[in-house]
Amino acid sequence: MDEEYDVIVLGTGLKECILSGLLSVDGLKVLHMDRNDYYGGASTSLNLNQLWKRFRGEDTPPESLGPSKEYNVDMIPKFMMANEVLVRILIHTDVTKYLSFKAVDGSFVYNKSKVYKVPATDVEALKSPLMGLFEKRRARKFFIYVQDYEDNDPKSHEGLDLNKITARDLISKYGLEDDTIDFIGHALALYLDDSYLDQPAIDFVKRMKLYAESLARFQGQSPYIYPLYGLGELPQAFARLSAVYGGTYMLNKPDCSVVFDDNGKAIGVSSEGETAKCKKVVCDPSYLSDKVHKVGRVTRAICIMSNPIPETKDSHSVQVILPQKQLGRKSDMYVFFCSYSHNVAAKGKHIAFVTTEAETDNPEAELKAGIDLLGPVDEIFFDTYDRYEPINQSEDDSCFISTSYDATTHFESTVKDVIALYSKITGKELDLTVDLNAASAAPEE
């Protein structure tokens, strides 16, 4: 261990593993360490026995739930959009050869106590029971504008400069109702709050186009894909990639501590009496707790079920977004639902997560609206964890710290953090011009 590296990465969470892989591909000498004896950190994947031990303090779940080894329950479950940046990273790094993906059955939104399929095109807008007849026509015109919009084709702009007008201005041109704006902004463009309405409309339109293009990619019922055997495969795939490019991995290294020089700049990491030198340290918040601050808490329910979610057309995998206004809350709520069809549970069993940013100290009551959508539940576990963000100046201390995972059940915010960290670490933009057809996903049966 007593040698020098360009970068030492602490923690094998999803973000850290992606960065380790990207930096190794770039030719940097990377040492990757973790205090745990398993990959994944906070974003690890648990079998049934491990799940029971973690939340019930014992490792003897009911036999009726099936074999423990057939469960791969992600602790930070997130679907990925078929055309999104993470898929581009998977192709860019050739990690796709280590993973198999399957299309996700459905994408739904909660409105007035019911769930509806998220309409993403002009044709779907006309069919959607979410809207009345006249609103459907207005929404259809808006969807056509978004579908036809191209940056480099001024004709498609219809005289509007989306870099100057706000999303609110663009929407008002089409006279859309508040409920329509609600599902478009939160379930389609995937914004976390309504501040986007007063930002330039270009980002809003690009997010809508990404959703529609991802939906069209596999001609499925949702724009999302998910790895067989769950996301636990993803950190390991990037770890393999890093190793292929000369990266070194060390698990089960207790007491990893960053070593600083007299000016407060990171110069290495010590563990078990040995020190590895480095120019930069990348880590999750738990390794440098004095350089982060708490920004919130995520509360969640983890459920094991024997049935699909009602009103989702018997789908084996879905995302449901419950916009904050529909619940009278400050934060959206998210339902992640997956099953044996993605090899994350025993035959006939399903896994559901209901997650949100905690606004109270009562998770059962706070998550009730999402849990009520699930139908009968065999087992339920409640959990809350703190969210942290870095407060350090990485140019001064050479420490690059990821933010904690939020409550969302998609990768939008996770990938943003990875891209921002990559640019800070390397001083360059990540080139993601790739052929998206290099990745494929099997449709749901």
C-alpha positions in Angstrom: 0.0 0.0 0.0 3.0 2.3 0.5 3.0 3.9 -3.0 1.6 7.0 -4.7 -1.6 7.3 -6.6 -3.3 10.0 -8.6 -6.6 9.5 -6.8 -7.6 7.4 -3.8 -11.4 6.7 -3.7 -13.0 5.9 -0.3 -16.2 3.9 -0.3 -17.7 1.6 -3.0 -21.0 3.3 -3.3 -22.5 3.7 -6.8 -21.2 7.3 -7.3 -17.7 6.4 -6.0 -17.5 3.3 -8.3 -18.6 5.2 -11.4 -16.0 7.9 -10.7 -13.3 5.2 -10.0 -14.1 3.6 -13.4 -14.2 6.9 -15.3 -10.9 8.1 -13.8 -9.2 4.7 -14.5 -10.3 4.8 -18.1 -8.8 8.3 -18.3 -5.4 6.7 -17.4 -5.2 7.9 -13.8 -3.6 5.6 -11.2 -6.5 4.8 -8.8 -6.6 3.1 -5.4 -10.1 2.2 -4.2 -10.7 1.4 -0.6 -13.7 0.5 1.6 -14.1 0.0 5.3 -16.7 -2.7 4.6 -16.1 -6.2 3.3 -18.7 -5.8 0.6 -19.3 -3.5 -2.4 -21.9 -0.8 -2.6 -21.7 1.2 0.7 -25.1 2.9 1.3 -26.2 1.7 -2.2 -25.5 -2.0 -1.5 -28.0 -4.8 -2.3 -29.2 -7.2 0.4 -30.5 -10.8 0.3 -33.5 -11.7 2.5 -31.4 -12.8 5.5 -29.3 -9.6 5.4 -32.5 -7.6 5.1 -33.9 -9.2 8.2 -30.7 -8.8 10.1 -30.5 -5.1 9.2 -34.0 -4.2 10.1 -35.2 -6.9 12.5 -32.0 -7.8 14.2 -32.2 -11.5 13.3 -31.6 -13.5 10.1 -34.5 -15.9 10.0 -37.2 -14.5 7.7 -40.4 -16.5 7.2 -40.0 -19.5 4.9 -43.1 -18.4 3.0 -41.1 -15.6 1.4 -38.9 -18.1 -0.5 -35.1 -18.6 -0.6 -33.0 -15.7 0.8 -30.5 -16.0 -2.1 -33.2 -15.2 -4.7 -33.5 -11.7 -3.2 -31.4 -8.7 -4.3 -33.0 -5.8 -2.5 -31.3 -2.5 -3.4 -30.9 -0.1 -0.5 -31.0 2.9 -2.9 -33.3 1.7 -5.7 -33.3 3.9 -8.8 -34.5 3.3 -12.3 -32.5 4.7 -15.2 -33.9 6.4 -18.3 -33.0 4.6 -21.5 -31.4 7.7 -23.1 -30.0 9.4 -20.0 -26.5 10.3 -19.1 -25.9 7.2 -16.9 -26.6 4.9 -19.9 -24.2 7.0 -21.9 -21.5 6.5 -19.2 -22.2 2.7 -19.3 -21.6 2.7 -23.0 -18.7 5.1 -22.9 -16.9 2.9 -20.4 -18.1 -0.4 -22.0 -19.6 -1.5 -18.6 -22.6 -2.7 -20.5 -20.7 -6.0 -21.2 -21.0 -6.8 -17.5 -24.7 -6.1 -17.1 -28.0 -7.2 -18.5 -31.0 -4.8 -18.5 -34.7 -5.2 -18.8 -37.3 -2.6 -19.7 -39.5 -1.3 -16.8 -43.2 -2.0 -17.3 -44.8 1.3 -16.4 -44.4 5.0 -15.3 -47.3 6.4 -13.4 -48.3 9.6 -11.6 -50.7 10.1 -8.6 -53.6 12.5 -9.1 -56.6 13.0 -6.8 -56.0 9.7 -4.9 -55.6 7.6 -8.1 -52.7 6.5 -10.3 -52.5 7.2 -14.0 -50.0 6.3 -16.7 -47.8 9.3 -17.5 -48.7 10.6 -21.0 -45.5 11.5 -22.8 -46.5 12.2 -26.4 -49.3 14.0 -28.3 -51.0 10.7 -29.0 -50.9 9.6 -25.3 -52.1 13.0 -24.2 -55.3 12.6 -26.3 -56.0 9.2 -24.7 -55.1 10.1 -21.1 -58.0 10.1 -18.5 -55.8 12.6 -16.5 -57.3 15.5 -18.5 -60.6 16.7 -19.8 -61.4 17.0 -23.5 -60.3 20.6 -24.0 -57.2 20.2 -21.8 -56.2 17.1 -23.9 -56.2 19.3 -27.0 -54.1 22.0 -25.3 -51.7 19.4 -24.0 -51.4 17.7 -27.4 -50.4 21.0 -29.0 -47.8 21.5 -26.3 -46.4 18.0 -26.7 -46.1 18.5 -30.4 -44.2 21.7 -29.9 -41.8 19.9 -27.5 -41.4 16.9 -29.9 -40.6 19.1 -32.9 -38.3 21.4 -31.0 -34.7 21.2 -32.2 -31.9 23.5 -31.0 -30.4 24.0 -34.5 -33.7 24.5 -36.3 -35.1 28.0 -35.7 -38.3 27.1 -37.5 -39.2 24.7 -34.7 -38.8 27.4 -32.1 -41.9 29.2 -33.4 -40.4 32.6 -32.5 -39.6 31.7 -28.9 -36.1 31.9 -27.4 -36.2 29.2 -24.7 -32.9 30.5 -23.2 -34.7 33.7 -22.4 -38.3 32.9 -21.6 -39.2 30.9 -18.5 -40.9 27.5 -18.3 -43.9 29.3 -16.8 -44.1 31.7 -19.9 -43.9 28.7 -22.3 -46.6 26.8 -20.5 -48.9 29.9 -20.2 -48.7 30.2 -24.0 -50.6 26.9 -24.2 -53.0 27.6 -21.3 -52.4 24.4 -19.4 -54.2 23.7 -16.1 -52.3 23.4 -12.8 -52.8 19.6 -12.5 -51.4 19.2 -16.0 -48.4 21.4 -15.2 -48.0 19.3 -12.0 -47.6 15.9 -13.7 -45.5 17.3 -16.6 -43.1 19.0 -14.3 -42.7 16.3 -11.7 -43.5 12.9 -13.4 -42.2 13.7 -16.9 -39.5 16.4 -16.5 -38.6 14.9 -13.1 -38.2 18.2 -11.2 -38.0 18.0 -7.4 -39.9 21.3 -6.8 -41.6 24.1 -8.8 -38.6 26.5 -8.9 -38.0 25.3 -12.5 -41.1 27.3 -13.6 -39.1 30.5 -13.2 -35.9 29.2 -14.9 -35.2 29.3 -18.7 -37.5 26.9 -20.5 -34.8 25.2 -22.5 -33.9 22.7 -19.6 -37.6 22.0 -19.1 -38.1 21.2 -22.8 -34.9 19.1 -23.0 -36.0 17.0 -20.0 -39.4 16.3 -21.6 -37.7 15.3 -24.9 -35.4 13.0 -23.0 -38.4 11.2 -21.4 -40.2 10.9 -24.8 -37.1 9.7 -26.6 -36.3 7.2 -23.8 -39.9 5.9 -24.0 -39.6 5.4 -27.8 -36.3 3.7 -27.5 -37.6 0.2 -26.6 -41.3 0.8 -27.6 -42.3 -0.1 -24.0 -44.7 1.4 -21.6 -42.1 3.4 -19.7 -38.8 5.2 -20.5 -37.0 3.3 -17.7 -34.7 0.3 -17.7 -33.3 -1.6 -14.7 -30.5 -4.2 -14.4 -31.3 -7.9 -13.9 -30.4 -8.8 -10.3 -30.7 -5.1 -9.3 -28.4 -2.1 -9.0 -26.0 -4.0 -6.7 -24.4 -5.3 -9.9 -23.5 -1.7 -11.0 -20.8 -0.8 -8.4 -19.2 -4.2 -9.0 -19.3 -3.7 -12.8 -17.5 -0.4 -12.4 -15.0 -2.0 -10.0 -14.2 -4.6 -12.7 -13.8 -1.8 -15.2 -11.4 0.1 -12.9 -9.4 -3.1 -12.3 -9.1 -3.7 -16.1 -7.5 -0.3 -16.4 -5.1 -0.9 -13.6 -7.1 0.3 -10.6 -6.4 -1.4 -7.3 -9.3 -2.4 -4.9 -9.0 -3.0 -1.2 -12.2 -4.0 0.8 -12.4 -4.5 4.5 -9.9 -1.7 5.4 -11.0 -0.4 8.8 -10.2 3.0 10.1 -9.5 4.6 6.7 -8.4 8.1 7.5 -7.3 10.9 5.2 -3.9 12.4 5.9 -3.4 16.2 5.4 -0.3 18.3 5.1 0.3 21.5 7.2 -1.8 23.5 4.7 -4.8 21.3 5.1 -4.4 19.6 1.7 -5.1 15.8 1.4 -1.8 14.0 0.7 -2.8 10.3 1.4 -4.9 7.8 3.2 -3.8 5.6 6.2 -5.3 2.3 7.3 -3.9 -0.3 9.7 -0.6 1.4 10.1 0.1 1.9 6.4 -0.2 5.1 4.3 -0.8 5.4 0.6 0.1 8.8 -0.9 -2.1 10.6 -3.4 -2.8 13.9 -5.1 -6.6 13.8 -4.6 -9.2 12.0 -2.4 -12.7 11.1 -3.6 -15.2 9.8 -1.0 -18.7 9.6 0.3 -19.7 11.9 3.3 -19.1 9.2 5.9 -15.3 9.3 5.4 -15.0 13.1 6.0 -17.8 14.0 8.4 -16.1 17.3 9.4 -16.3 18.5 5.8 -20.1 17.9 5.3 -23.3 19.2 6.8 -26.7 17.7 7.2 -29.3 19.0 4.7 -32.2 16.7 5.3 -33.5 13.2 5.9 -35.0 10.5 3.7 -37.8 8.4 5.2 -38.8 5.2 3.5 -40.9 2.0 3.7 -39.5 -1.2 2.3 -42.2 -3.7 1.4 -42.4 -7.3 0.3 -45.6 -8.2 -1.5 -47.2 -11.0 -3.4 -49.2 -8.9 -5.8 -48.7 -6.1 -8.4 -49.8 -2.6 -7.4 -53.5 -2.1 -8.2 -54.4 0.1 -11.2 -51.0 -0.5 -12.8 -52.2 -3.1 -15.3 -50.5 -6.0 -13.4 -47.1 -4.5 -14.1 -44.1 -6.3 -12.5 -42.0 -3.1 -12.4 -43.2 0.5 -12.1 -42.4 3.9 -10.8 -45.2 6.1 -9.3 -44.5 9.7 -8.6 -46.8 11.5 -6.1 -46.3 15.2 -6.7 -46.1 17.4 -3.6 -49.2 19.5 -4.3 -51.3 16.4 -4.6 -50.3 15.5 -1.0 -50.1 19.0 0.5 -46.4 18.5 1.1 -43.2 20.3 0.4 -41.6 17.2 -1.3 -42.7 14.7 -3.8 -43.1 11.0 -2.8 -41.9 8.1 -4.9 -42.8 4.5 -5.3 -40.3 2.1 -6.7 -41.7 -1.4 -7.5 -39.9 -4.3 -8.9 -40.2 -8.1 -8.8 -39.0 -11.6 -9.6 -39.1 -10.6 -13.3 -36.0 -8.6 -12.7 -34.5 -11.3 -10.5 -34.7 -9.2 -7.3 -37.1 -11.4 -5.4 -38.2 -15.0 -5.2 -40.8 -16.3 -7.7 -44.2 -14.6 -7.2 -42.8 -11.9 -4.9 -42.4 -8.2 -5.4 -40.4 -5.5 -3.7 -41.7 -1.9 -3.2 -40.0 1.2 -1.8 -42.0 4.2 -0.8 -39.6 7.2 -0.2 -39.7 10.9 0.4 -37.8 13.7 2.1 -38.8 13.5 5.8 -40.9 16.4 6.9 -42.0 14.8 10.3 -40.7 12.3 12.8 -43.5 9.8 12.0 -42.6 7.8 8.9 -45.7 5.5 9.1 -48.1 8.5 8.9 -45.9 10.5 6.4 -45.7 7.6 3.9 -49.3 6.5 4.2 -50.4 7.9 0.9 -47.8 5.9 -1.0 -48.2 2.7 1.1 -52.0 2.8 0.5 -51.5 2.6 -3.2 -49.6 -0.8 -2.9 -52.5 -3.0 -1.9 -51.8 -6.0 0.5 -48.3 -6.0 1.9 -46.6 -9.2 3.4 -43.8 -7.5 5.3 -42.9 -3.8 5.8 -39.8 -2.1 7.3 -39.4 1.6 8.0 -36.1 3.4 7.8 -34.8 7.0 7.9 -31.4 8.2 7.0 -29.7 11.6 7.0 -28.6 13.4 3.8 -25.3 15.3 3.7 -23.7 17.7 1.3 -20.0 18.8 1.2 -19.1 22.3 2.6 -15.4 22.1 1.8 -13.5 23.9 -1.0 -12.0 21.0 -3.0 -9.4 23.3 -4.7 -8.0 24.0 -1.2 -8.0 20.6 0.4 -8.0 18.2 -2.7 -11.0 16.4 -1.2 -13.9 15.6 -3.5 -17.0 14.5 -1.6 -20.2 13.1 -3.0 -23.7 14.1 -1.7 -25.9 11.6 0.0 -28.6 9.8 -2.1 -31.9 11.6 -2.2 -35.5 10.1 -2.1 -36.0 10.0 -5.9 -36.4 6.6 -7.6 -34.6 7.7 -10.8 -31.0 8.7 -11.5 -31.4 12.4 -12.4 -29.7 13.9 -9.3 -27.2 11.1 -8.8 -25.7 11.4 -12.2 -25.6 15.2 -12.0 -23.4 14.8 -8.9 -21.1 12.3 -10.6 -20.6 14.6 -13.7 -19.9 17.7 -11.5 -17.4 15.8 -9.4 -15.7 14.4 -12.5 -15.3 17.9 -13.9 -13.9 19.2 -10.6 -11.4 16.3 -10.3 -10.1 16.4 -13.9 -10.8 20.0 -14.9 -12.5 18.8 -18.1 -16.0 18.0 -19.3 -16.9 14.3 -19.7 -17.3 13.4 -23.4 -20.4 11.3 -23.7 -20.9 11.3 -27.5 -21.7 7.6 -27.9 -23.9 5.4 -30.0 -26.9 4.7 -27.7 -27.8 1.6 -29.7 -24.8 -0.1 -28.1 -27.0 -0.7 -25.1 -30.0 -2.9 -25.2 -32.7 -4.0 -22.8 -35.0 -6.9 -23.0 -38.7 -6.0 -23.0 -41.0 -7.2 -20.2 -42.6 -10.6 -21.0 
